[in-house]
């Protein structure tokens, strides 16, 4: 289950007060080595074929990733322990952070897969 970042909490606060927040048109999942609920993902993967992946969700309360999300690497890239949701494919603002169920070591070319329903943004 993920934790909302301060940026995401501020968007929701403005929406609840009748103000128009800038909601993202698409969201992207990223891999990293840690982070905090306040600031989001840290140690995001860089290079070796890595790119954030667009993700879609399903659900009426809690939101679950609808399809598998695959991160492809062309070489060793370290071990990743967290995923984060961003409002852009590069840069942008962090929205949520979650620890992986188990660490994902990338010791050479290969793929890290987040299975459908494995990334959850909690609702009521």
Secondary structure as UniProt FT lines:
FT   STRAND          3..4
FT   HELIX           6..16
FT   TURN            17..18
FT   STRAND          27..32
FT   STRAND          34..36
FT   TURN            37..39
FT   STRAND          40..42
FT   TURN            48..49
FT   STRAND          53..55
FT   STRAND          57..58
FT   STRAND          63..65
FT   STRAND          69..73
FT   STRAND          78..86
FT   STRAND          94..106
FT   STRAND          110..114
FT   TURN            116..117
FT   STRAND          120..121
//
